[in-house]
Every structure is written in structure tokens, then in C-alpha cells.
């Protein structure tokens, strides 16, 4: 069974886009007034938040899980591609932050001037980021949306970046000007870690990596009455998002109707455990013999 979560995903992305635009303009405004490199770098990070929301809306529009003539397996890889776009944006931001910090070390810069009122504005920005990250992640897990979960991870990295920047600006306010440049480097590391996490979570979907251990599928199938054995088990997708399972099933059935009933019971149990899932079963007679549970077995 396929579940279309796109209306919910699009609604959340629009809400977070509005909030991220507010955050971006506040950071840029304070960064330009104070001349803080770390805060301007954080604002660049927030630019990607907004760009990612727009990218997510586009990807979600094209990522229907429902099959059609042209895409019989659905369109959900478009959503995974959108998540990879987020990783790409984060990589660009990481490079820009490091480049800006090195240029300031080499060429020098004007001192950063920060006021208590500007620090309070940044605390408000931090509060918005925390709300967006936890709200987006909770909805993403509830509806099984990789684009919301990936974007929430990005926003979570933004929280740590903003905390780091605020800590550095408090130090600048106390007279430690060098903190603004030094803290730009851990900001870049946090951004890179976020990009790697998003990439790692979405590559298995795009390269059709095994989604479920064949032994787990075998154990469920063999527990159904009438199943003698199953082999050539394959699965792809991501558990909780969409799974595709294929297998050959050896059944003890005197007729097609009985074989059909047995396979439906196997499908029902797999659906209960791994939904949403689409299953293709090739039925074989009880005389067929094989010990190969999956591909590559010797």
C-alpha cells in the first residue's frame, strides 16, 4: 500500500520557509551592523535553509508514491534527490565559511561591535530555530518524509551554529575580538557533519541498497503454514518510507487457489511488519530445491 504524505509535507515546508526567511534577515541585519564574520556565515547557512525549503517543495511536488505508467514504482526518489540537494548546499556553505575566515586572518578586518540588544535578537533567532527543527523532525517522522527529516537535521545544525556564534559574540562583547574568526571554523565543521548525515541517509535509497536482511524476510515467510521454503529474496528502499520486496516462494499447495491464499498471508505479515511495502512473489512447486536465500549466497 502507498501513502501520499505530500500535502502535509508541503504545508510544513511553507511554514518553515516563512520562519527561516525571518531568521535569515535578522542574522544578516545584525551581522552587517556588527561586522561579525561568524554571524554572516551563520546567515549564509540560513540562506540555505530557505533554499532547501523551496527545493523541498519542488521535490515533494514530483515525489508521489503512487505508481503510474511512466513511473510504475512511484516517484519517491525525487524526494531523495531533493535531500541530496540539501547536502550540496551545505557543502557550498562550508567552503564559503572557511574561505571567509582565512581571508580575514590574512588580510585583517575591522573590529566587531556588538550590543546587548543585538545579542537578545540572536537569542530570539535561536528560539525560532529550535522550534522549527523539532517541529519539522516530529512531523517528518510521523508522516515518513525524508525531505522533512533531512531539512530538520540541517536546521538542527543551524541551532548549534547559532549557539556557537552567540557564545563567540558574547566573548567579543567582553573584549576577545579573535573569537569571531576562530569560531568560524567549528561552524564550518558542524555544517559539514550535517551534510554528511543527510548524504548517508539518502544514498541507500538511490543506489538500491538492501533494505531488510533477507534472513528477517525468510523467517516471516517460513512461519506461514504451507510455505516450504523461500529463496532469491531481494529488498530495496528505506524502512518506514517505502519498501519493495521480491522473493521466490516454494509452497505446499495442490492448486492455484491454495497457493494464492498462502502468498497473500505472507504478504499480509510482511506488510504488517514493514509497511508501506510492495511485494512480488514468484510461486514454485514443492519439488523445487534450493538453499540460496538471497543473491550472492554460495
N, C-alpha and C positions, 0 to 999 in steps of 0.2 A: 504494500500500500504506500502511496506517495502523499506527502503532506506539503501544502503550499503555504509557507510562512511569510511570503513576501510582503503582504500588506502590513503586518506587524513590524517587519524589518525596516520597511521604508518609512513608517511613522517614527520609529525610534531614531533613524538616521537624520530625519528632518529636524527633530527636537535637538539632537546633539550638534547638528550643524549650526543652528542658531546660537547655542551656548558657546560653541567653540569659536565662532566669529567674535562674540563679546570678549572672550578670553584673549583672543589674538590681538584685538585693537587695544585692550588695556595694557597688555605686555609691551606692545610696540610703542604706545604712547609714553609709558614710564621709562622704557629703555632709551628712547630718543632724548627724553628730557634729562635723564641722569647720565647718559653716555655709557651705560653698562654693557660690556660685550656679552657677558653671560646671560643677561636678560634679553638682549636682542637675539642671541642664539636660541633661547627658550621660546621667543616669539616666532622664530623660524620653524621651530618644532611644532608650534601651534598652527602655523600656516598649513603644515601637512595634515594636521587634524581635520581642518576644514576641507582640504583637498581630498582626504580619504573618505569623508562623509559623502562628497559628491561622487567620487569613484564608486563607493559602495552603493549609492542609489542607482547608478548606471548598471553596475554588475548585478544587483538584485533584480532589476527590471528584466534582464536577459536570462536569469538563472532559475527558471521554472523547473520544479522537479517532475512535472508531468510530461510523459513522452509524447512525441508527435512523429509524423512521417520522416522528417529530416533528422530529428534527434530522438531516436527510439529509446535511449537511455536517460532522457531528460537533459536539462541544461545546467545542472548544478556546478559543473566545472568552471562556468563563467564566474561564479562567486569565488571559487578558489583562486582564479586568476586575479580577481579584484583584491583578494588578500595579499597575493604576491606583489601587486602594485603598491600596497601599503609598505611592504618590506623595502621595495625600491625607493620610495620616498624617504624612508628613514635612513637608508644608506646615503642618499644625497645630503640630508641634513647633517649626518655625522661628519662627512667630508667638509662641509661649509663651516661647521663649528671649529674643527681643528685648524683649518686654513686661517680663519679669522684670529684665533688665539696666537698662532705662530707669527702672523703679520704684526700683531701688537707687541709681541716680545721683541721682534727685530727692529721695528720702526718706532716703538713707543706710542703712547696715547695720552689724551687729556685725562686728568683725574676724574673719578666718578663721584658725583654728588647726589646723595640720597637723603630724603627726609622721612620722618616717622609717618606722615600721611601717605607717602608713596609705598612704604612698607605695609601699611594697612590695606591699601588697594591690592597688593600682591597676595595678602592673606585671603582676601575675598576671592581672588582668582583661583587660589589653591582650593578653596571650598567648592567652587564650581567644578573644577577638575575632578575632585573626589566624588562628587555626586554623579557626574557623567560616567566615570569609569565603572562604579559599582552598579549603577542603573543599567548601563549598556551590557555589562557582563551578565547580570542576573537575567535579563530578558533574552540575551543570546543563548544562554544555557537552557532556558525554558523552552524556546522555540527551535533550538538546534541550528543556529545560524553562525557559520564560520566567519562571516564578514563582521558581525557584531562582536563576536568574541575577539577577533583579531584587532578590531578598532579599539575595544576596551583595553587590550594589552598595550596598545600604543598610548592611549590616554593614561594608563597606569604608569607608564614610563614618564609621561609628562608630569605626573604628580611628583615623582622622585626628582625629576629635573628641577621643578619649581621649588621644592623644598631645599635642594642644594643651592639654587640661586638665591633664595631668600636668606639662607644661612650666610652665604658669601656677602650679600649686600649689608647684612647686619654687621659683619666684620668690617666692611668698607666704611660704614657709618661710624664705627668705633676707631677708624683710622688706618685699617690694614688694606691699602689700595691693591696690593698684589693678589689678594684673594679673588678678585673679579676675573683675572686672567687664568689663574691656576685652576679655579673650579670649572672653567670651560672644558677641560679635558675629561674629568669624570662625567660631565654631562654628555659628552660625545660617546663615552663607553656605555652609558646607560641606554642611549639611543641605539647603538649597535646591538646590544643584547636584546632589545625589543625587536629589532629587525630580524635577528637570527631566530628568535622564538616563533615569530609569525611564519617565517620560511619553513622551519622544521615541522610546524603543524599542518601545513598545506601541501607540501611536496608529495606525501604518500597518496593523496587523492589524485594528483595529476599524473603520477607515474604508475598508477595501478598496483601499488604495493599490497601485499597480503593484508587483509583487514582483520581476519579472525583465524586463529590457529586451526588448521584442518582437524586436529585431534578433538577440539571442542565441538566442531560441527559433527564429526564422526560419532562422538559419544551421544549427542542428542538424537541423531538419526537412528543409531543402532538400538536405542531404547524403545523405539516404536515397534509394537507387535507386527510381525510379518516381514520385517526388514532382516535380511540375512547378512548383508554387508553393503558397504558403500565405498567408492573409490574415485580417483581423479577429482578430488574436491578442490575448488578454487573460490576465492572470495576477493573482492576489491571494494573500495570506497572507504568510508570512515564511520565507525560505530556511532550511532546517535544522529548521524546526518543522512546517510543513505548507503545501504549495503547491497551488493549484488553477489549472489551465491550460485555456483554451478556444481553439480555432482552427478555421478552415475550410481544408481541405486539397484541393488540386487534384491528382489522381493520374492517371497513365497506366496504366489498368487495363481489360482487356477484360471483366472480370466482377467480381461482388461478392467472391468468394473472394480474388482477387488484391488488390483494394482493401483488404480486411480485413488481409491479410498486410503490406501496406505501412504501414498505420496502426499495426499492432502493433509494427513495427520503430521507427517514430517514437516511440511511447510508451516503448519499451524504452530508447532512447537518452536521452530526457528524464528518465526515472526514474533512470537511471544517474548523470546529472549533477546533478539537483535533489532527489533523494529526501529525505523522503517527498512524493509528489506524486500528485494525482488529475487525469486528463486527459480532456477531452471533445473529440472530433474530428468535425467535420461534413465528410463526403466530397463532393467535387464533380467533375464530368466534365472531361476535358482541354480541352474547348471553352470553359470558363468563363474570363473575362478580368477581372483587377482588379490595380491597383497599390497598393492600400491595405493595408499590412502590419498596421496596428492602427487603433483608433478615433481620430478627430481628425486623421488624415492628410489633407492637401489633395490 
